[in-house]
């Protein structure tokens, strides 16, 4: 049960309290409700690229996976530039799986009670179907951007929940050709939708009028760059081997290191993390 209060930071926070049932209708745009395992403020990648464009025609809400860090369940809701609303559920650590699912479902229901019914449900994680399967919408999309079951510490329920999501989805996108080949027989409408880059953003770095970033100005060429999350999917041993074979090449690796020990990254004069 929840009520909405305004915080000094101007974000909306849902605290445990009595249930509200009054819906707001001030936003004329139809609601696109996205369930994402990726944090909106982590790295600007596929969800941000697509949903920021969708926000031109939809009221986009990104409902993130829970953070286990509080004594009482609560939902933090805040606005981002471009018309994106981000909802972050917080639940107590050590909560039984069934109780955590019930708490998340209650927070979601209280959140939706104040809005018009969703026009689109957009899933990035099958795991979030566990607390949202009762929500209905005319269009349900599964944007399968990664093979999540191959990630380190993948949840044991992920394969079964993905099967349920395939059964419910109207449309499935895949983040690359290999994912398309792996998923194409599992749904009647699977479409290869490879991830790419923001051409305008990265092309700016090719402008001779722009000086090198301070942290790269002293790195000689040729330089080979990577931008993205550095995790267990990267063959860091291969990076080290190539750097050893080509000591006059410099490798500039930009991005957060997650789920692997930073000490395991190869170190060399021509590798720049």
matplotlib code that plots the C-alpha trace (Angstrom):
import matplotlib.pyplot as plt

x = [0.0, 1.4, 1.0, 2.9, 4.9, 7.1, 10.7, 13.1, 15.0, 11.7, 11.5, 8.3, 8.7, 6.2, 6.2, 4.1, 0.7, -2.9, -3.7, -4.7, -7.1, -7.4, -6.1, -4.4, -5.2, -3.2, -0.8, -2.4, 0.2, -0.4, 1.6, 4.6, 5.7, 9.2, 10.5, 14.3, 17.2, 19.5, 19.6, 18.6, 21.5, 24.2, 25.4, 23.6, 22.8, 20.1, 17.1, 18.0, 18.4, 15.0, 12.9, 14.1, 12.8, 9.6, 9.0, 8.2, 4.9, 4.5, 4.6, 7.5, 8.0, 11.0, 10.4, 13.8, 14.7, 14.7, 17.4, 17.6, 18.6, 15.7, 13.8, 10.4, 9.5, 9.2, 9.2, 11.3, 9.9, 11.7, 11.7, 14.6, 15.1, 13.1, 10.0, 11.2, 9.9, 12.1, 10.7, 13.1, 11.7, 13.5, 12.9, 14.4, 17.5, 17.0, 13.3, 11.9, 11.4, 7.7, 7.4, 9.7, 7.5, 4.4, 5.9, 7.0, 3.6, 1.9, 4.2, 3.6, -0.2, -0.2, 1.9, -0.4, -3.5, -2.6, -2.2, -4.1, -3.8, -0.6, -0.8, 2.5, 4.4, 8.1, 10.3, 14.0, 14.1, 11.9, 12.6, 10.3, 7.3, 7.2, 5.5, 3.9, 2.3, -1.2, -0.8, -2.6, -1.9, -2.9, 0.8, 3.4, 7.0, 10.1, 13.3, 15.8, 19.0, 21.3, 21.3, 20.7, 20.9, 24.6, 25.5, 27.4, 25.1, 22.0, 18.8, 17.7, 14.1, 15.2, 14.7, 11.2, 10.1, 11.5, 9.3, 6.3, 7.3, 7.5, 4.0, 2.6, 4.5, 3.0, 6.4, 10.0, 13.1, 16.7, 19.8, 21.8, 21.8, 23.0, 20.3, 17.8, 19.0, 18.7, 15.2, 13.5, 11.7, 10.4, 7.8, 5.7, 7.0, 10.7, 12.7, 16.5, 17.0, 20.8, 22.1, 24.3, 25.8, 24.7, 26.4, 26.0, 27.4, 30.5, 31.2, 31.8, 35.1, 36.3, 36.1, 39.6, 38.5, 38.0, 41.1, 41.9, 40.4, 42.9, 43.2, 44.1, 46.2, 49.5, 48.6, 50.3, 48.6, 47.4, 44.6, 41.9, 38.9, 36.2, 33.2, 30.8, 30.4, 33.5, 32.3, 32.6, 31.6, 34.8, 37.8, 40.3, 43.0, 42.6, 43.0, 46.2, 47.6, 46.9, 48.5, 51.6, 51.8, 51.4, 53.3, 53.1, 49.2, 47.4, 44.1, 41.8, 39.1, 36.3, 33.5, 32.5, 34.0, 31.3, 31.0, 34.7, 37.7, 39.5, 42.7, 42.1, 42.4, 45.6, 48.1, 50.5, 52.0, 49.7, 46.4, 44.6, 41.6]
y = [0.0, 3.4, 7.1, 9.7, 12.5, 15.2, 15.2, 18.2, 16.8, 17.1, 13.4, 11.5, 8.7, 6.0, 5.1, 2.3, 3.6, 3.4, 2.6, 5.4, 4.7, 8.2, 8.1, 11.1, 11.9, 15.1, 13.4, 13.0, 10.7, 6.9, 5.1, 2.9, 0.9, -0.6, -3.2, -3.0, -4.8, -2.0, 1.2, 4.3, 6.3, 3.5, 3.6, 5.2, 2.2, 0.5, 1.1, 4.8, 5.2, 3.6, 4.8, 8.4, 8.4, 6.6, 9.5, 11.8, 9.9, 8.1, 8.8, 6.5, 4.9, 2.8, 0.4, -0.9, -4.1, -3.9, -2.7, -4.7, -2.0, -0.8, -1.9, -1.2, -1.5, 1.8, 3.0, 6.1, 7.8, 10.7, 12.5, 12.5, 14.9, 14.1, 13.0, 9.8, 8.7, 6.3, 4.1, 2.3, -0.2, -0.8, -3.9, -5.3, -7.5, -11.2, -11.1, -14.4, -14.6, -14.9, -11.9, -9.8, -10.6, -9.6, -6.3, -5.5, -6.3, -4.1, -1.2, -1.6, -1.7, 1.4, 3.2, 2.3, 3.2, 6.8, 6.5, 5.5, 1.8, 1.1, 1.1, -0.8, -3.1, -3.3, -5.9, -6.1, -8.7, -11.8, -11.8, -8.9, -10.8, -12.5, -9.4, -7.8, -10.7, -9.5, -6.1, -6.0, -3.8, -3.9, -4.4, -6.4, -6.3, -8.3, -6.6, -9.4, -7.3, -10.0, -13.7, -13.1, -16.7, -16.6, -13.9, -14.5, -15.4, -15.6, -16.3, -19.9, -18.9, -16.9, -19.7, -20.5, -16.9, -16.2, -19.0, -17.3, -14.0, -15.5, -16.9, -13.5, -11.2, -9.8, -8.9, -9.9, -8.0, -9.3, -7.3, -9.0, -11.6, -14.5, -13.8, -13.8, -17.2, -18.5, -17.1, -17.1, -20.5, -19.6, -17.0, -16.2, -12.7, -12.4, -9.6, -9.0, -5.4, -5.1, -2.5, 0.2, 3.5, 7.2, 8.3, 12.0, 11.7, 9.7, 11.5, 14.7, 13.1, 13.0, 16.8, 18.2, 21.2, 19.2, 18.7, 15.3, 14.6, 15.4, 11.8, 10.7, 13.6, 11.9, 8.5, 8.0, 6.5, 4.4, 4.1, 1.4, 2.3, 0.4, 2.1, 0.1, -2.2, -4.2, -7.5, -11.3, -11.2, -9.4, -11.6, -9.7, -12.3, -11.6, -7.9, -8.6, -10.9, -8.5, -5.7, -7.9, -8.7, -5.1, -2.9, 0.1, 0.0, 1.6, 0.3, 2.8, 1.0, 3.2, 2.0, 0.6, -2.7, -4.9, -8.5, -9.1, -8.3, -5.2, -6.8, -9.5, -6.9, -7.2, -4.4, -3.0, 0.3, 0.3, -0.7, 2.3, 1.4]
z = [0.0, -0.8, -1.0, -3.0, -1.4, -2.9, -1.7, -1.6, -4.6, -6.5, -7.1, -6.2, -3.7, -2.8, 0.9, 2.5, 3.5, 2.4, -1.2, -3.6, -6.5, -8.1, -11.6, -13.3, -16.9, -17.4, -19.7, -23.1, -24.4, -24.2, -21.6, -22.6, -19.5, -19.8, -17.5, -17.5, -15.7, -16.8, -14.8, -16.8, -15.3, -15.7, -19.4, -22.3, -24.5, -26.4, -24.0, -23.7, -27.4, -28.2, -25.3, -25.6, -29.1, -28.1, -25.6, -28.5, -28.8, -25.5, -21.8, -21.1, -17.7, -17.0, -14.1, -13.0, -11.2, -7.4, -5.1, -1.8, 0.6, 2.8, 5.9, 4.3, 0.6, -1.3, -4.9, -5.9, -8.9, -10.7, -14.0, -16.5, -19.5, -22.6, -20.8, -19.2, -15.8, -13.9, -11.1, -8.8, -6.3, -3.0, -1.0, 2.2, 1.8, 2.7, 1.8, 0.6, -3.1, -2.9, -0.5, -2.7, -5.7, -3.7, -2.6, -6.2, -7.5, -4.9, -5.7, -9.4, -8.9, -6.7, -9.3, -12.1, -10.1, -10.7, -14.4, -17.5, -18.5, -20.5, -24.2, -24.6, -22.3, -23.2, -21.6, -21.4, -18.7, -18.4, -14.7, -14.2, -15.6, -12.1, -10.6, -13.7, -15.6, -14.5, -16.2, -19.6, -22.6, -26.3, -27.3, -25.5, -26.8, -25.7, -26.8, -26.3, -26.5, -24.8, -24.0, -20.3, -19.4, -20.4, -18.0, -14.8, -11.9, -14.2, -12.1, -12.1, -13.1, -16.1, -18.8, -17.6, -17.3, -20.8, -22.1, -20.5, -22.0, -25.5, -25.0, -24.0, -26.4, -29.6, -31.0, -30.3, -31.3, -31.0, -30.4, -33.1, -35.9, -33.7, -31.1, -34.0, -35.2, -31.6, -31.0, -34.4, -33.9, -30.4, -31.5, -34.6, -34.9, -34.2, -35.9, -36.0, -34.7, -34.2, -31.9, -33.4, -32.4, -32.1, -35.3, -34.7, -31.2, -32.1, -35.4, -33.4, -32.2, -35.8, -36.1, -36.3, -34.4, -31.2, -29.1, -27.7, -24.3, -21.5, -20.4, -24.0, -25.3, -24.4, -25.9, -29.3, -32.3, -33.7, -31.1, -31.0, -28.9, -27.0, -25.3, -23.2, -20.2, -19.4, -17.9, -18.2, -21.9, -22.9, -23.8, -21.7, -22.4, -26.1, -25.5, -23.6, -26.3, -29.1, -27.1, -26.6, -30.3, -31.3, -28.7, -31.0, -31.0, -28.1, -26.8, -25.1, -23.1, -21.8, -19.5, -16.1, -14.9, -13.5, -12.3, -12.8, -10.7, -12.0, -11.0, -13.7, -16.5, -18.5, -17.8, -20.3, -21.4, -24.5, -22.7, -21.2, -19.0]

ax = plt.figure().add_subplot(projection="3d")
ax.plot(x, y, z, "-o")
ax.set_aspect("equal")
plt.show()
